[in-house]
Amino acid sequence: MNRVFVLDTDRKPLMPCSPARARRLLRDGKAAVYRMQPFTIILKYRVDPNPQPVEFKVDPGSKITGLALVGNFPQQGRVVLWAANLTHRGYAIRERLASRRSLRRGRRGRKTRYRAPRFLNRTKPKGWLPPSLNSRVENVSSWFNRLLDRVPISECHIETVRFDTQKIQNPEINGVEYQQGELMGYEVREYLLEKWDRKCAYCNKKDIPLEVEHIIPRSRGGSNRVSNLTLARAPCNKKKNSKTAAEFGYTQIQSKSKLPLKDAAAVNATRYAIGCTIQSVGLPTSFWSGGRTKKNRISQGYTKDHWIDAACVGESAGQVTITEGYRALHIKATGRGTRQVVRTDKYGFPRGKAGRCRRVKGFQTGDLVRPSQPQGKYAGDHVGILASIRASGTFDVKAKAGKISANWKNFKLIQRGDGYDYSLSAV
């Protein structure tokens, strides 16, 4: 379980405490709840801050980015204090932009509402990223600023590159020696594991030892290029022998091997933008390779997960403690509504009326609320996210018990919607 963030009465961040200690402080009246997600308490007295150093670590991803806070204690060493998987909505943004573009072009073709095309009169600033990619950068930046207000972060570690770091340590190394070192093979294997979904290309078995295999064998003129490499179990590799993948009965592998990695391209385009945004705060920031992260994780016997990779970023993560049964926070970016004034049908014609207001009776979609049902199937108190609101005052809530509809008078606001949805990972 994540530790609880603590602020003093002046809202200065203190060292996170255990959930048990937070419960005692709340029970004794020495603290109050400051925010529900991520759970933060504020003390009712001043404290002289003298915290241990806390490291903020990021494992950027195309769909999910791992975040971790690691504390360095004199007795316990490095311990994971807080971790989360941040799910992006880049692909949803891309689909909405494509839909808007098709509707606008349709209007131009039908001449129902002419809008002159603008293709040659636009300038893009330096470092511009498409909205679908920029959303990933802004999500990480937003959460870094939130954690900076709640935890005394001393330094940052970011996974940005996927090449061997031997050249940095020894500039004179060259030739075959450059490929033979402590991290040899980690980068190509990591690329292949992502490309082939960590499965055997021939039997589709997952979470087993895999070997790097040539689609066209070297004895048949195949090369060592990545486009000619795949992953296979040892029995499948042995059974294939000197046949090509097509001769072995897997003609689709040859075509799949040349497909581009969209996720890898998204990470390559955003990883340095994320690093520069975090570095601009002024804290000591270092950048590390994915090979180093994987080596740290495997050497400590941890399973594959984004937040675990984030905790293992950097040279200092060779010994980091993750308590057994640890449950990380899952954060999903949901956005803050839509700017579209009127909905349209599949032909682009207006459908329905324009939205009148965003709030009803002080509530809006995305708010964390506590509905109290006096009777019926869902009688009792519940906690959930407002899924929809109506001018009549009847709201729908997405709770653990299911979808609940109730009158606004039975609702109590817990926390305003911030564009994210929260849940805990399974044990």
N, C-alpha and C positions, 0 to 999 in steps of 0.2 A: 504494500500500500504506500502511496506517496505521502511524504511528510506534509505538514500543514504550514503554510506561509504565515509569518508573524510580523506585524507592524507595531511600533510603539505609538504612544498617543500623538506624536508629531508626524506620524505616517512615514517614519524612517524604517527601511527594511532591516529585519533582524534575522538571525540564523533560524531556518525552519525547525519546527519541533515535531515530536511524534504525535499521532492522533490522540493517544491516551493523555498526554500532557495538555493538549488543547482542550479536551473534554473537562479536565480538572479546572483549568483557568476559566472556562465558561460557566461551570457549575458554581465556582466560588465567587462569581461576579467580578473577576479581575480582568476579563476580556469580553469582547462582543464580536459577533460575526460581521466581518467587513464585506466579504463577497463569498458567494456559494461556489462558483466555478471560475478558476480553480479556488478551492476552499482556502479562505484567508481570514485570520482573526486580527483584531486590533486591541492592544493593551490599553488599559485605562490609567497608565502611569508611564513616566519616562524611564528609559533604560539607557545606560552608557553602552553604546554599541562597540563591541570588540570581537567581531565574528571571525571564524576560521575562513580561509579562502575557499571560494566556490567557483567551479569551472562550468561554463556554459558550452555545451557540445552539440553539434548539428551534423546529421547525416542526410544531405539533400537527396530527394527522390522525385521522380516524375509524378507519381500519384500520391505517395505518402512520404513525408519527411519525419525523421526521428529527431526528437529533442530530449536532452538529458541535462540535469544539474548534478554535478559530482562534487562532494565535499571532501576536503583533505584534513583528516583529524590526526593528531600526534600518535594516538594509541591504536586506532582502528585502521588507519591508512585512508585510501580513497573509497568512498561509499556513495552509491547512487541515492540522492535525496529525493529527486523528482524526475519523472520521465513521462513522455507522451508521444503518441503517433498522430501527426497532423495530416489529415486527408485533404488534398487540394481539390478544387473544382475547375481546373484548367480546361478539361475536355468539355465540360458543360458550357463554359464560356465560349469556347470555339464553336460549338453547335448552335448556340444562340446567335452569335455573330453571323454564321453562315445562313441561318434562317432569316435574319434581318436583311442581309444582303440580297437574298433571293426575292424577298418581298419587294424591296425597293426596285430591283431590276424588272420585276414583273409589272410594277406600276408604270415604269418608263415605257415598257413594251405595249401596254394597253392604252397608254396616254390618258388614264383616268386622273392621274395627278402627276404632271411632268416635273421631274427633278433632274436638272442637268448633271451629268456625270462629272465627278471631280477625280481625275487620275494624275494629272500633271502639275497641279498647283499645290501640292502638299509637301511640307518639309518635316523631316523627323529629326529630333534632337539627338545629340551624341549619346550612345548607350541605350537607344530606344529598344524596347522589347514589345512583342505583340501582347495584347491584353491577356490572352490565355497563359502566357509565360510570366508576365508581370504580376499576375495574381499570386503565383507561387512565391515570388520574391516578397510581395507585400504581406502575405500570410506569415512568413518566417520573421520578417522585420517587425510586424505587429506583436507577435508573441515574444520576441526578444525584448521589446520595450516594456511589455507587461511584466515579464519576469524581472527586468531590471528595476522596476518600481517595488518589487516584493521580496527580492533576494539580493544580498550584498555580493554581486558577481565581481570577481577579481580578474578573470581572463577568459578568453574564448578560443575554442578549437573547432575548426571546420574541415570537413572532408571535401576537397575540391578536385584533386587530380587523381588520375589512375595510371600513372607511369612510375617506373622504378626510381627511388630516391638516391641510388648509389652515385649518380652523376653529381649530385649536390655535395655528397660527402667526400667524393674523390674525383675531382675534375679531370684527372689524367687517365681514368679508366676508359677503355675503348674496345672495339671488336667483340670477340666472343666473351671476354671477361665481363663486359657490361651486362650480359644476360645470365651470368652465373654468380649468384649471390644469395643472401639470406631470403630475399623476397622473390626469387626466381619462380616464374610460373603463376604467381598469384594474380597478375593483372589479366592475362589472357584467359585464365580459368574463370575469373569473375565475369568477364565479358560474355563468355560462352554460357555460364550458368544463367545469366539474365536473359540471353537470347533464346535459349532452349528450355526456359522455365524450370530449370533444375530437374529435368527428367531425362531418362534414356531415350534417345531418338528412335530406337527400334521397338522397345517393349513398353515405353511410357511409364516405367516404374519410377517412383519419386522417393526422395529422402534415403538414398542408398549411395554407396561409393561409386563414383563415375570416373571414367577415363576419357582423356582427349583422344578422339578418333578421326582419321582422315576419311572424308567422303569418297574421294578418289585416292586409292592407296599410293604411297610413294613409289612402289614398284611398278605402278601403271602410269607414272608420269605426274602424279598429284604433287602439289606444292604444300608448303607450310603456312600459306596465307589463311587468315581467319575465315574467309569465305569457303575454305575447303575443310574446315574443322567442325566437328560436332562432339556430342557427349554420348557415351555408351557404357553399359555394364561390361565387366570383363567377359562373362559368357557370350554376350551378343557380339562383342568385338572379336572374340576368338572364332565364333561361328561364321562371321562375315569373311574372315580370312583376307584374301587378296581380291575380293570382288568389290566392284563399285556399289554405291548405295542403290543405283538403279538395277544392277544385276542381282542384288540381294533382295529385290522386291519392294524397295522404298523409293520410288521415283519422285515423290513429293519432297523428299529431304533436299534434293539438289536445288529446287526452286525456293524452298524456304530459307536455305542458307544465304541467299542473296537478298532477302527482304531487309529493308532498313529497320533499324531499331528506333522507333519514334520516342520511346521513353528515354533512351540514352541520349538522343538528340536534345530533348527537353532539358535534361540534367546538364548537359554540356553548355547549353545556352544560358542557364540561370545560376550555375554554381558560383561563378565569380561575381555576379551581381549580388548574390546573397552575401558573399564574403565581404565585398566592398561596403555594403550597407551596414553590416555589423561592425566593420572596422572603423567606419566613420564616427562611431560613438567616442572613440579614443581609448578604449581598453586594449591591453595587450592581446593581439590576435595572431594565431598561427594556423597554417594550412597544411593538411596531411593527405596522404594518398589512401585510396580504397584498399590497396594491398596491405598497408600497415594496419588498418582497421580489422580486416579479415584475419590477419595473423594474430592480433591480440585476442579476438573473440574465440578463435579455434584453440589457441594455447590454453585458454581458461575453461574450455568446455562448455561455453554458452551456446544456446540455440540461436537460429537465425531469426532476427526481428529488427525492425527499423530502430526502435528506441534502444535496443541492446547494442546495435552497431554505433549509435550515437554515443553511448557510454564508453565504447571501446575506441573512440577516435583519439589519435595522438600517441606519442611515445610513452607518456606517463600512464596510459591506460593499460599497460601490460599487467597490472595488478589492481583491479577494481572489483569491489564487493557488491554483488546483487543478492539480496536476501531471497531465500527459497520461497516460492509462491508469490513473488512480487507482482502486483497488478498495476500496470501503467494506465494513464488516462488516454482515452481515444477522443480526439478533437476532429470534428468534421466541419469544413467550411461550407456554409449554406447560403451565404450572401445576405443582402439586406433588402429583399424585395426586388421589384422590377421597375424600370423607368417607362415601360410601354404603357401608354395612356389608354388605348383601346385594343382589345383582343381582335384578332382577325381569323377568318376561316382559311382553309387550305389554298384558296385562290388569292388571298391577300385583301379581301374586302372586309370592312369593319364589321364586327360582331359584338352586339351588346353595347352598353353605355360605358363611358369613362368612369374610372374610380373617383369617388367623391372625397374620401379622406383616408388617411393611413391609420388613424387611431379611433377607437370607439370606446367611450367610457373610460378613457385613460389607458387602454390596453391596445397592443398591436401584435401581429404575428411574430413569433420568435421569443416572446417573453416567457420567463420561467415563472409559473404560477402554482398555487395550491388551491384546487377546487374542493369544496366541502359539499358533498351530496347528502342531503337529509334523508333520502329514501331512494328505493329503486334498486336496480341491478348493481350499480356501482356506489352504493351507500358507503359513506365514510370519507376520510381525507385522502387525497392523492396529490402527487407532484408530477408535473409534466410541462411540455412546451406547447404554447398556443399554436395550433395548426391553422386555424382560420377564425375570422371575426365577422360579425354581421351587424348591420345597423339596428336590427331588432334587439340586440343585446344577448343573443344566444351564441356562445363560443364553443369551438371544438378544441379539445386538448389531447395531445398524444402522450399517454402515460403508460406505465408498465402493465396496468390492467387492460389496456386497449384504448380505443377512441371514445372519449367521454364528451358529451354535450351537456352544457349547463348554462344557467343564467349568470350574467356578469356579477350579480350581487353575491353569488356564492364563491367568487374568486378572490384570492389574496395574492398580490404581486410579490414575488420573491426577488427577482432580478430581471432587469431590462435585457432584451435580446441584443446580443453583440455580434450576430452574424455567424455563430458557431454552435454546433450541437455537441454534447458531451456524453460519454459513457465510459464505463470501466471495462478493461479487458478481462477475459475469462481466466480463471485460475489454471 
